[in-house]
Structures are given as C-alpha cells and as structure tokens.
C-alpha cells in the first residue's frame, strides 16, 4: 500500500506539471537560476520528509541530500554575499567550502546552545533537518530579494555533459567502486588494474589534445575521486585504524546526539576538530547513510575537490594542459589515496587550504570579499586539523614579510595575506584550541611544541649540532630497499623535489633581482605580479617545513609535510622540466629540444603514477609497492614479510576482527581466559614477529610458524575466515556463554 501510494503521488505530480515546469525552468532556451534553486530546496526537504513518513526512497535521498548540503547551501550563501566568481570551477569550489563551514558551525552551535533550552539531542536527524531547512529558506529568500536572476543556456549545459568524452571521464569513479568491490568479494583485481590504466590513458589523451580542454577540471576531479574510492571501498571495514580515532569520535556524536567541548576521555585535540566530530555526523544523519559508508564515500567525495582547486590555481603560471599534468603529480603520490582518503581531518584541512590558494589566485574578486572568504576558509583549516593549522601559522610570517618586500613596495596591488589577516588567523587558532579543549589543552602547543621546535632548528641548522630527534625523511631518502618500485620512487621523489626547486628559482629569481637597485634595469625573465608572488611565498613556507624534516626535528614528519608541499610545488616541477628545454631550444633554434621538455614532464608524471598506484608492482614485478591493498589475494597467499606487514598496517581491523571482538564481549567470561587471533595472524601468518618492517628492507625480521601457545590445551570455540578464538581448558573458570 505504501509503495502504491508513493508511485501514485509521483505519477500524478509529474503528469500534471510537466508543462508548468517547462515554463518555470525555461525561457528562450535558458535555464532559470531561481527555479533550479527552489526545486533543489524542495527536493531536499521532500526527500527527508517522505522518508520520515515511511516512504522509502533508497539511494535517491543520499544523492539529493549530499548534492544540496555540499553545493547548494554554500552557493546560496555566496549569492547572498553577492560573491560572483568568474568561473564554474571557482563557483563550485567556493560553494563547497562555504557549505562545509556552515554545517560545521551550525552543528557546533546547536550542540552548545540547544541543550540548555530543552533540546537534549540537537545533532539528530530531525533537529538538523529543521535547522538546515530554515537556513536554506532564509538564504534563498534573501537571495531573491537582493540579486538579479541568472540564466544558463540549455544547449551549453547539454553540449558539455551529453557527449562521449564527458560520459567516459565520469565512468572512472564508478569503475573504481565496482573494481574495489570485486577485490573485496572475489579477490579479483583485474577491473581495478584496468581502472588505473584507464586513468593514466585519460591523462595522456587530454594532454595530447584528444579530449577538449574544458573537460580538464572534470578529468582532474574524476581521476582524484576514482583513486580515493578505489582504496576506501576496497576494505570490509576502515583502514589505518580509523575506527579507534575519527570513526569513534563521530560515532559518539551520533550516539549522544550532540558535540561536547573538552571531553576528558579524549586527551588529544581531535575532539576540537569539527571536521571529524560534526561534519561526518551531519552527512551520515541527513543523508541516512551508515557512518562507515559516509567515511568510505562522502568523505572522499569532498576531498576530491582539492586537486581541482589547485589545478585552477596553477594556471597563474602554466597553461591548462600543464596545469592538468601538474595536478596529476600530487594525486599520484601514494599517501593521497592510501592515507588521506581515510584521514578526513588532514584531507579536510587540505581542502580548505586549497580553497584559500584558489582565493589568493582569484584576480577578479573584490578584495573585501576575498578577505571575508579567506577568514572562513582559514577557520575551516583550523577546525579540521591542528597540524595543518599550525603549518599554515608557520607559513604566514614568511608570506607577510615577503609580501612587504616584493609586493606592495613595488607599487603592485596589495596581497590578500597581510598582517591583519595573519593576526586574525593566529587569534582564532589560539582561541579555538584553548576554548574547545579541556583545561586549555590547546595552549600546550605554544608552551611545549614551539620552544622544542625552535631549539631543534637552532641546534641543527644554526649551531650544526645533533638535535634530539631523528629524521624520517633523511632515513627514507638514504635507506636501501629490495623493491625496484620503492627504489625508483625513492629516486623520483628526490629528483622531483630538485627540479621543482629549479622551477622556483627560474620563476622567482628575476623578482628577487629586481629588488637590487643596480640590477633592476636589466633583468632576464619576467618580474612576477602580486598574485604569483603570494603563491610562491606560501609555497616557500609549506615546502620549507617539508625540507626541515630532513633534519632531526621533532613533531615534523614526512607524512604530514610532503602532501601539502607537493600540491604547492607541482606546477614548479613542470616549469623546472620544460622551461630550460625551451630556452635551450630557442638558443640553438631546434624545435625538437623544446618538445623534449614537454615529453619528459609527461613521462615522469606517468611513471610516477604507474609506480605509486602499483600498476608496475602488481602486473609486472609482483613485488612490494605502495598500493598493496589491490594485491590482497597475492599478499595473503605468497606475499613477503614486508608486504604482509604493510598490508596488516592498513588492514589493521578487518571485519573479521570486529565480529570476533563483538563475540568476545557478548560470550567470553572472563575474557582474560581466552586467546583471540586477529586477521593479521590468521590471514597473514604474522605470529610473534620480531624486527619485521613494513618496508622492503634488506635486513628483515622473522615470524613464528604458528600461535604462541599450545593448541593441545585450547578449544577452538569461534572461527571465521580471518579470526579465531580459543578457550584454555586448563584454566578454571573459563566458560562459553
């Protein structure tokens, strides 16, 4: 009866209103903005309302809700502020950033101010639904009152999306999901390997002009999302022990119905990171998606906008083709799709950082509106992840001082990042982590970390003495590996960094020389404008933090500093390869030399992609490679110790471990009389390992051949494919309830 009623309502609505809808939406072949916004708002409200009335919409609700609260909400806010970016990419990216900021602030505000007036569970489906709906309706009303309606040509939209190249590019994320599920369910990675090859082929086709340039942003987004999803959907559960950190924090917010400040149980700063605690919860509740699948799908979807924002920013230095090629460099880095795909706090902060960079490179937006958006995006950085927030804080003084030296004194337009913005950011950072953590826990950074950091810098780089910590980056760069893939990546990473440094010098040196009075009249190269200078100063700040990890400085690691640094210096690497070849080709008047630079850059990015994604290691060499999860069956059956250890570190809690843990909690009394073998032992045979590294090093450790107990005295009382529980019959008091 319910399904019949639902179908009848939909049928009557569509059949009686098609003519009316066409008149509302279209005029002279133009799509009306207000009609689209109103319809999307009604769909958002209607989808949740219908399911509240027990009319099941299946996947329709998540699609509508995620689209609306990800883009439309922020777009309405931009329109109310009369912010009109001059490109579709900027509009989409700014809208996404504004939406995420609104949702996090809204969720935190509801948690703080609604319980005292009697609403004990504000972060629940219905309170969130009413709050977001009211915000959307108010924003839409203001938008109608203050803005003129935009119109978009139907033919333009149709010609962009309804063509084979667009549809082919959009299939990449779906292939990633299907291929990942095939590995998980059947152990067959053939489709996943095909996806990775197709992603590389699409990049090459686009670069060699077989795909139109207006699809480049879509290519970058689709490739990034496919790489992220192929890893997150690949496991039964969550990788990298996310379950015990971010997943638990978000799950507690959903269970309790509110976000709480300064909870003593959480000694770290994660409780103050609204990206973890609030945004995950809001998406899961409003979209009616299981929290685990929100981590696996929606979180990567948000992060996939990061390389698109950087792609657009790169165009202040290079053309669209080289910008697309540059964007493929950081998304090829294995930590992009193996770590950041799960680590939503870092990926969330990088997303807001990319939006800040996109804003910096926006030459058309009014300065006051830029400042407003910059404050919003900077606040987004600091409520997403404290580490990226502190890295940004380190970069700001360099940007401000550099702007004073190379920007405003030359009569250029002022930079976005000035002293006032830097002070506002620093105050917000200190205030938030002081206020949001119990006993002002955030201030420990300034009284413990900063002094030790500067002491290490002074000791290592000024006095030339040995500091207190070891260098993980230098250790990686000099270690001997047995895997050809890892050895080649080792050399490539060093080479890419060196070439990027050359590109930086080529770009920035003329501007530096222009500050020298007796040289500024005859300088080879182009003096940069303010926008380019500001980008390069941020690049120097974030890359400088990565370079500092080559010294033994505590609290700075390769994993934290390399991804943002690579996002910044990617276009400089392209210039470092191509610009010298162009100069050499012009000097000797040989076009082939000019083309050689471009071909070399493409070849390096392609090799970097093939090695990081495991295409070479899985298909050709069948050896240890960064993307080891795609070789699940081979690793379990015949993988080396380092491969199995690396696999176990990502697959730290399989679904088998979750289920056996639940069984133990419900049945085993007392639990200390039982022995539970995790999947790392049952599936991978890692029993009592000593000195085993998850890296393919020469001197590898050893593992025992079986469990660390006499099985003759044990009764197997629980067994699955990846977990076993034994009860010791010789110990009195052990019972199986």
C-alpha positions in Angstrom: 0.0 0.0 0.0 2.8 2.4 0.9 4.7 1.8 -2.4 1.4 2.2 -4.3 0.7 5.5 -2.6 4.2 6.7 -3.3 4.1 5.8 -7.0 0.7 7.3 -7.4 1.8 10.6 -5.9 4.9 10.8 -8.1 3.0 9.9 -11.2 0.2 12.5 -10.7 2.8 15.1 -9.8 4.9 14.6 -13.0 2.0 14.1 -15.4 0.1 17.2 -14.3 3.0 19.6 -14.0 5.3 18.9 -17.0 4.1 21.9 -18.9 4.2 24.1 -15.9 7.7 23.0 -15.0 9.0 23.7 -18.5 7.6 27.2 -18.4 9.1 27.8 -14.9 12.5 26.5 -15.8 13.0 27.6 -19.4 12.7 30.9 -21.2 14.1 31.2 -24.8 16.3 28.1 -24.2 17.6 29.5 -20.9 17.6 27.7 -17.5 16.3 30.0 -14.7 18.6 30.0 -11.7 15.8 30.7 -9.1 13.6 27.9 -10.4 16.5 25.4 -10.1 17.4 26.5 -6.6 13.8 26.4 -5.5 13.4 22.9 -6.9 16.5 21.6 -5.3 15.5 23.1 -2.0 12.1 21.4 -2.3 13.7 18.1 -3.2 16.0 18.3 -0.2 13.0 19.0 2.1 10.8 16.5 0.4 13.3 13.6 0.3 13.8 13.7 4.1 10.1 14.4 4.8 8.9 11.4 2.7 11.2 9.0 4.4 10.1 10.4 7.8 6.6 9.4 6.6 8.0 5.9 6.0 8.1 6.2 2.2 11.4 4.6 1.2 13.5 6.4 -1.4 16.5 4.1 -1.3 19.6 5.8 -2.9 17.6 8.8 -4.1 17.7 10.5 -0.7 21.5 10.4 -0.3 22.1 11.7 -3.8 19.7 14.7 -3.3 20.9 15.5 0.2 24.6 15.2 -0.5 24.3 17.4 -3.6 22.3 20.0 -1.7 24.2 20.4 1.5 27.6 20.1 -0.3 27.0 22.7 -3.0 23.6 24.4 -3.0 23.7 25.6 0.6 27.1 27.3 0.1 26.1 28.7 -3.3 23.1 30.4 -1.7 25.4 32.0 0.9 27.7 33.2 -1.8 24.8 34.8 -3.7 23.5 36.5 -0.5 27.0 38.0 0.0 26.9 38.9 -3.7 30.1 37.0 -4.4 30.1 36.1 -8.1 33.2 34.1 -9.1 34.1 34.4 -12.8 34.3 30.7 -13.5 32.3 27.5 -12.8 35.3 25.8 -11.1 35.7 28.7 -8.6 31.9 28.8 -8.0 31.7 25.1 -7.3 34.8 25.1 -5.0 33.8 28.2 -3.1 30.3 26.8 -2.6 31.7 23.5 -1.3 33.9 25.4 1.2 31.1 27.6 2.4 28.7 24.7 2.7 31.2 22.7 4.9 31.9 25.7 7.0 28.2 26.4 7.6 27.4 22.8 8.5 30.3 22.6 11.0 29.5 25.9 12.7 25.8 25.1 12.7 26.3 21.6 14.3 28.6 23.0 16.9 26.3 25.9 17.7 23.3 23.7 18.0 25.3 21.4 20.4 26.2 24.3 22.6 23.0 26.3 22.8 20.1 24.0 22.2 20.5 21.6 25.2 20.1 24.4 27.8 16.6 25.2 26.3 15.4 21.6 26.4 16.6 20.0 23.1 18.8 17.3 24.5 19.8 15.8 21.2 20.4 18.6 18.7 22.7 16.6 16.4 20.0 14.2 15.4 18.1 13.8 12.1 15.1 15.9 12.7 16.7 18.9 14.5 19.4 19.0 11.9 16.8 18.8 9.1 14.8 21.7 10.5 17.9 23.8 11.1 19.4 23.3 7.7 16.0 23.8 6.0 15.4 27.1 7.8 18.9 28.3 6.9 18.3 27.4 3.3 14.9 29.0 3.1 16.2 32.2 4.7 19.2 32.3 2.4 17.0 31.7 -0.6 14.6 34.5 0.4 17.5 37.0 0.8 18.9 35.9 -2.5 15.7 36.6 -4.3 15.4 40.0 -2.7 18.9 41.3 -3.5 20.0 39.5 -6.6 19.1 39.5 -10.3 18.2 36.1 -11.6 20.9 34.3 -13.7 20.1 32.2 -16.7 22.2 29.5 -18.3 21.8 28.3 -21.9 20.3 24.8 -22.1 22.3 24.0 -25.2 25.6 24.9 -23.4 24.9 22.5 -20.5 23.7 19.7 -22.8 26.7 20.0 -25.1 29.1 19.8 -22.1 27.7 16.7 -20.4 25.9 14.8 -23.2 28.9 13.7 -25.2 31.1 10.5 -25.2 34.2 12.2 -23.7 32.3 13.6 -20.7 30.5 10.4 -20.0 33.6 8.4 -20.4 35.5 10.5 -17.9 32.6 10.3 -15.4 32.8 6.5 -15.5 36.1 6.4 -13.7 34.7 6.7 -10.1 32.1 4.1 -10.8 34.7 1.7 -12.2 36.7 2.3 -9.0 33.8 1.3 -6.8 33.0 -1.8 -8.9 36.6 -2.8 -9.1 37.2 -2.4 -5.4 34.1 -4.5 -4.5 35.4 -7.2 -6.9 38.6 -7.4 -5.0 36.8 -7.4 -1.6 34.2 -10.0 -2.6 36.0 -12.2 -5.1 39.7 -11.4 -4.8 39.9 -10.4 -8.5 41.7 -7.1 -9.2 41.6 -7.1 -13.0 38.9 -4.4 -13.1 40.8 -2.3 -10.6 44.0 -2.5 -12.7 42.0 -1.6 -15.8 40.7 1.5 -14.0 44.2 2.6 -13.0 45.4 2.1 -16.6 42.4 4.0 -18.0 43.1 6.9 -15.6 46.6 7.2 -17.0 45.3 6.9 -20.5 42.7 9.6 -20.0 45.5 11.9 -18.7 47.6 11.3 -21.8 44.7 11.7 -24.2 43.8 15.0 -22.6 47.3 16.3 -22.7 47.8 15.4 -26.3 44.5 17.3 -27.3 42.3 14.3 -27.9 39.9 15.5 -25.1 38.7 19.1 -25.1 40.4 21.5 -22.6 37.1 22.5 -21.0 36.9 18.9 -19.6 40.3 19.2 -17.8 38.7 20.2 -14.4 36.3 17.2 -14.7 39.2 14.9 -15.6 41.2 16.0 -12.5 38.2 15.6 -10.3 37.1 12.2 -11.7 40.7 10.8 -11.6 41.2 12.0 -8.0 37.8 10.6 -6.9 38.5 7.3 -8.6 41.8 7.0 -6.9 40.3 7.8 -3.5 37.4 5.5 -3.8 39.4 2.6 -5.2 41.1 2.5 -1.8 38.3 3.3 0.6 35.8 0.9 -0.9 38.4 -1.8 -1.1 38.2 -3.0 2.6 35.3 -4.6 4.5 35.9 -2.0 7.3 38.0 1.1 7.8 41.8 1.2 7.1 44.7 2.6 9.1 42.9 2.1 12.5 40.5 5.0 11.7 37.9 3.0 13.7 39.6 3.9 17.0 40.0 7.6 16.3 37.9 9.6 13.9 35.2 6.9 13.5 34.7 6.6 17.2 34.5 10.3 17.8 31.9 10.8 15.0 30.0 7.8 16.2 29.9 9.1 19.7 28.4 12.4 18.5 25.7 10.5 16.7 25.0 8.2 19.7 25.0 11.1 22.2 23.1 13.5 19.9 25.5 16.4 20.5 29.1 17.5 20.2 30.7 18.2 23.5 33.6 20.5 24.4 36.7 19.4 26.2 35.7 15.8 27.0 38.3 14.3 29.4 38.1 11.0 27.6 39.8 12.4 24.5 43.2 13.7 25.6 44.2 14.8 22.1 42.9 17.8 20.1 40.7 15.6 17.9 37.6 16.5 19.9 38.0 20.1 18.7 38.2 19.1 15.1 34.7 19.7 13.8 35.6 18.0 10.5 35.7 14.8 12.4 33.1 15.2 15.1 30.4 17.3 13.4 30.7 17.1 9.6 30.8 13.3 9.4 27.8 13.1 11.8 25.7 15.6 9.8 26.3 13.9 6.5 25.5 10.5 7.9 22.3 11.6 9.6 20.8 13.9 6.9 21.8 11.6 4.0 20.7 8.5 6.0 24.0 6.8 5.3 25.7 4.4 7.6 28.7 6.2 9.2 31.1 3.6 7.8 30.0 4.3 4.3 30.0 8.0 4.9 33.7 7.6 5.6 34.1 5.4 2.6 32.2 7.5 0.0 31.1 11.0 1.1 34.4 12.0 2.8 36.5 11.2 -0.4 33.9 13.0 -2.5 34.6 16.2 -0.5 38.3 15.8 -0.6 38.3 15.2 -4.4 37.7 18.9 -4.9 41.2 19.7 -3.5 43.3 18.9 -6.7 40.6 20.7 -8.8 41.1 23.9 -6.8 44.9 23.6 -7.1 44.5 22.9 -10.8 42.8 26.2 -11.3 45.4 28.0 -9.2 48.3 26.5 -11.2 47.1 28.5 -14.2 48.7 31.7 -13.0 52.0 30.1 -14.1 51.2 27.5 -16.7 48.6 26.8 -19.4 45.6 24.4 -18.9 47.4 21.4 -20.2 50.4 21.8 -17.9 48.1 22.7 -15.0 46.3 19.4 -15.5 49.6 17.5 -15.7 50.8 19.2 -12.6 47.6 18.3 -10.7 48.2 14.6 -11.5 51.5 14.7 -9.7 50.2 15.1 -6.1 47.2 12.8 -6.7 49.7 10.2 -7.9 51.5 10.3 -4.5 50.5 7.1 -2.7 49.6 8.8 0.5 46.9 10.8 -1.3 44.8 7.7 -1.9 46.0 5.4 0.8 46.2 7.7 3.8 44.4 11.0 3.1 41.5 9.0 1.6 40.8 7.9 5.2 42.4 10.6 7.3 39.5 13.1 7.0 40.9 15.6 9.4 44.0 16.2 7.3 42.2 15.9 4.0 39.6 18.4 5.3 42.3 20.9 6.2 44.0 20.4 2.8 40.6 21.1 1.1 40.2 24.4 2.9 43.9 25.2 2.2 43.3 24.6 -1.5 40.3 26.9 -1.4 42.5 29.6 0.3 45.0 29.2 -2.5 42.3 29.4 -5.1 41.1 32.6 -3.5 44.6 34.0 -3.5 44.9 33.4 -7.2 41.5 34.9 -8.0 42.3 38.1 -9.9 38.7 39.3 -10.3 37.0 39.0 -7.0 36.7 42.2 -4.9 39.4 42.5 -2.2 36.9 42.9 0.7 35.0 39.8 -0.4 38.3 37.9 -0.7 39.1 38.8 2.9 35.7 37.6 4.1 36.1 34.2 2.3 39.7 33.9 3.4 38.7 34.2 7.1 36.0 31.5 6.5 38.4 29.1 4.8 41.2 29.7 7.3 38.8 28.9 10.1 37.9 25.8 8.2 41.6 24.8 8.2 42.0 25.2 12.0 38.7 23.3 12.9 39.7 20.5 10.5 43.2 19.6 11.7 45.5 21.3 14.2 48.7 20.1 12.4 47.8 21.7 9.1 46.6 24.7 11.0 50.0 25.1 12.7 51.8 24.6 9.4 49.7 27.4 8.0 50.6 29.6 11.0 54.3 28.9 10.4 53.9 30.0 6.7 52.1 33.2 7.4 55.0 35.3 8.7 57.1 34.4 5.6 54.2 35.4 3.4 53.6 38.7 5.2 57.2 39.7 5.2 57.8 38.6 1.7 54.7 40.5 0.5 56.1 43.6 2.1 59.5 43.1 0.4 58.4 42.0 -3.1 54.8 43.2 -3.4 53.5 46.4 -2.1 56.8 48.3 -2.2 56.9 47.8 -6.0 53.6 49.5 -6.4 51.6 46.3 -7.0 48.1 45.8 -5.8 48.2 44.6 -2.2 48.3 40.9 -1.4 45.4 39.1 0.2 47.6 37.8 3.1 48.5 40.9 5.0 49.3 41.5 8.7 45.7 41.9 9.7 44.6 38.5 8.2 47.6 36.8 9.8 46.7 38.2 13.2 43.1 37.3 12.8 44.1 33.7 11.9 46.5 33.4 14.8 43.9 34.7 17.3 41.3 32.3 16.0 43.7 29.4 16.2 44.8 30.1 19.8 41.3 30.9 20.9 39.7 27.8 19.4 42.1 25.2 20.7 42.2 27.0 24.1 38.4 27.1 24.3 37.5 23.8 22.8 39.9 21.5 24.7 39.6 20.8 28.4 41.9 22.8 30.7 43.1 24.9 27.8 44.9 21.9 26.3 45.4 23.7 23.0 47.9 26.1 24.6 50.3 23.3 25.3 51.4 23.7 21.6 52.7 27.1 22.4 54.4 26.3 25.7 55.9 22.9 24.7 56.0 22.3 20.9 57.1 25.7 19.8 60.1 26.0 22.1 61.3 22.5 21.3 60.8 23.1 17.6 62.9 26.3 17.6 65.5 24.7 19.8 65.9 21.8 17.3 66.0 24.3 14.4 68.7 26.4 16.2 70.7 23.3 17.3 70.6 21.6 13.9 70.8 24.4 11.4 72.5 27.2 13.2 74.9 25.6 15.6 75.4 22.5 13.4 74.9 20.1 16.4 72.9 16.9 16.6 69.3 17.6 17.7 67.2 15.4 20.0 65.1 13.6 17.3 65.8 11.5 14.2 64.9 12.5 10.6 62.3 10.2 9.0 62.7 11.9 5.6 66.5 11.6 5.5 66.2 8.0 6.7 63.8 7.3 3.8 66.0 9.1 1.3 69.1 7.1 2.2 67.7 3.6 3.1 68.4 0.6 0.9 65.3 -1.1 -0.4 64.8 -4.5 -2.1 61.8 -3.5 -4.1 62.5 -2.0 -7.5 59.3 0.1 -7.3 60.3 1.6 -4.0 63.9 2.3 -5.0 62.7 4.0 -8.2 60.2 6.1 -6.2 62.9 7.0 -3.8 65.0 8.5 -6.6 62.0 10.1 -8.3 60.9 11.9 -5.2 64.3 13.4 -4.7 64.6 14.3 -8.4 61.1 15.8 -8.5 61.9 18.0 -5.5 65.2 19.1 -7.0 63.5 20.0 -10.3 60.7 21.9 -8.5 63.4 23.9 -6.7 64.9 24.8 -10.1 61.5 25.8 -11.3 61.0 28.0 -8.2 64.4 29.7 -8.9 63.5 30.3 -12.5 60.3 32.0 -11.6 61.3 33.9 -8.5 64.9 34.9 -9.2 64.0 37.8 -11.6 61.7 39.3 -9.0 64.4 39.0 -6.3 67.0 40.6 -8.5 64.6 43.5 -9.2 64.9 44.5 -5.6 68.6 45.1 -6.1 69.0 48.8 -7.2 71.9 48.4 -9.6 70.4 45.3 -11.3 66.7 46.2 -11.6 67.0 47.8 -15.1 68.2 44.8 -17.0 66.8 41.6 -15.6 66.4 38.4 -17.6 63.0 36.8 -17.2 59.7 38.3 -16.1 59.1 40.1 -12.8 56.1 38.4 -11.1 52.9 40.1 -10.1 51.4 40.2 -6.6 49.3 37.1 -7.1 52.2 35.0 -8.3 54.4 36.3 -5.5 51.9 35.4 -2.8 51.5 31.9 -4.2 55.3 31.4 -4.3 55.7 32.7 -0.7 53.1 30.1 0.5 55.0 27.5 -1.5 58.2 28.5 0.3 56.5 28.3 3.6 55.0 24.8 3.2 57.9 23.4 1.2 60.3 24.8 3.8 58.5 22.8 6.5 59.0 19.7 4.5 62.7 20.5 3.8 63.1 20.9 7.6 62.1 17.3 8.1 65.5 16.3 6.5 66.9 17.4 9.9 66.1 15.7 13.2 63.2 18.0 14.2 60.5 16.5 16.4 56.8 16.9 15.6 57.5 17.3 11.9 57.1 14.2 9.7 57.3 13.4 6.0 53.7 12.1 6.1 52.4 15.5 7.3 54.5 17.9 5.3 55.0 16.3 1.9 51.4 16.2 0.6 50.7 20.0 1.0 54.2 20.8 -0.2 53.7 18.7 -3.3 50.4 20.3 -4.0 52.1 23.7 -3.9 55.3 22.9 -5.9 53.7 20.7 -8.6 53.5 23.4 -11.3 57.1 24.5 -10.5 58.2 20.9 -11.3 56.6 21.2 -14.7 58.3 24.5 -15.3 61.6 23.2 -14.0 61.4 20.5 -16.7 60.0 22.5 -19.6 61.4 26.0 -19.2 65.2 25.1 -19.6 64.4 23.0 -22.6 62.5 25.9 -24.2 65.4 28.2 -23.5 67.9 25.7 -24.9 65.7 25.1 -28.0 65.4 28.8 -28.7 69.1 29.3 -28.2 70.1 26.6 -30.8 66.9 27.1 -32.8 65.8 23.4 -32.6 62.1 22.8 -32.1 62.7 19.2 -31.1 64.5 20.3 -28.0 61.5 22.5 -27.0 59.2 19.5 -27.4 61.6 17.3 -25.4 60.9 19.2 -22.2 57.1 18.6 -22.5 57.6 14.9 -23.3 60.0 14.5 -20.4 57.5 16.1 -18.0 54.7 13.8 -19.2 56.9 10.7 -19.0 58.0 11.5 -15.4 54.4 12.1 -14.2 53.2 8.9 -16.0 56.0 6.8 -14.4 55.3 8.3 -11.0 51.6 7.4 -11.4 52.3 3.9 -12.5 54.7 3.2 -9.7 52.7 4.7 -6.9 49.4 3.1 -7.9 51.0 -0.3 -8.1 50.5 -0.9 -11.8 54.1 -1.9 -12.3 54.5 -3.7 -8.9 51.3 -5.7 -9.4 51.3 -6.6 -13.1 55.0 -6.7 -14.0 57.2 -7.2 -10.9 54.7 -8.7 -8.4 56.6 -7.0 -5.6 56.2 -4.7 -2.7 54.6 -1.4 -3.8 52.7 1.5 -2.1 49.2 0.4 -3.1 49.4 -3.0 -1.6 45.7 -3.5 -0.9 44.9 -4.1 -4.6 47.1 -7.3 -4.4 45.1 -8.7 -1.5 45.0 -12.3 -2.7 48.6 -12.5 -3.7 49.8 -11.0 -0.5 47.8 -13.3 1.6 48.9 -16.4 -0.3 52.5 -15.7 -1.1 53.5 -12.2 -0.1 56.8 -11.3 1.5 57.0 -10.4 5.2 57.3 -6.7 4.4 54.2 -6.9 2.1 52.2 -8.7 4.7 53.3 -6.3 7.5 52.4 -3.3 5.3 49.1 -4.9 4.4 48.3 -5.6 8.0 49.1 -1.9 9.0 46.4 -0.7 6.6 44.0 -3.6 7.2 44.5 -3.3 10.9 40.9 -4.1 11.8 39.2 -6.3 9.3 35.5 -7.1 9.5 36.5 -10.5 10.9 38.2 -8.8 13.9 35.2 -6.6 14.5 32.9 -9.6 14.6 35.1 -11.7 16.8 35.5 -8.8 19.2 31.8 -8.5 19.5 31.5 -12.2 20.1 34.1 -11.9 22.9 32.3 -9.1 24.5 29.0 -11.0 24.4 30.1 -14.5 25.3 33.5 -15.0 26.8 33.6 -15.0 30.6 36.1 -14.0 31.9 37.8 -12.6 28.7 41.3 -13.0 30.0 41.0 -16.7 29.9 40.6 -16.6 26.1 43.0 -16.2 23.2 41.8 -14.3 20.2 43.8 -14.5 17.0 43.4 -11.4 14.8 43.3 -11.4 11.0 47.0 -10.3 10.9 47.8 -13.7 12.2 45.1 -15.9 10.7 45.1 -14.4 7.2 48.7 -13.2 7.0 50.6 -15.6 9.3 52.3 -12.8 11.3 52.8 -14.7 14.6 55.2 -13.3 17.2 57.2 -11.3 14.7 60.5 -9.7 15.7 62.2 -7.0 13.7 59.7 -7.2 10.8 59.5 -3.9 8.9 56.6 -2.9 6.7 59.2 -1.5 4.3 61.1 -3.8 1.9 64.5 -3.5 3.6 67.5 -5.9 3.3 67.7 -7.0 6.9 64.1 -8.2 7.5 63.0 -9.9 10.7 61.3 -13.2 11.3 57.9 -14.5 12.4 56.9 -17.7 14.2 55.1 -20.5 12.2 52.1 -20.6 14.5 50.2 -19.3 17.5 52.2 -18.5 20.7 50.5 -21.2 22.7 50.0 -25.0 22.8 46.9 -25.7 20.8 46.5 -29.1 22.5 45.3 -27.3 25.7 43.0 -25.0 23.8 39.5 -25.5 22.5 38.6 -23.6 19.3 35.2 -22.1 20.1 34.9 -19.4 17.4 36.3 -19.4 13.9 35.8 -17.3 10.8 37.9 -16.7 7.7 40.1 -14.1 9.4 39.7 -14.6 13.2 39.8 -17.5 15.7 39.0 -17.6 19.4 40.4 -20.3 21.7 39.4 -21.2 25.3 42.1 -22.6 27.6 40.6 -25.7 29.1 43.3 -26.0 31.7 42.3 -22.6 33.3 39.4 -22.9 35.8 36.5 -20.5 35.5 36.5 -20.3 31.7 33.0 -20.6 30.3 31.4 -20.1 26.9 28.1 -18.3 27.4 
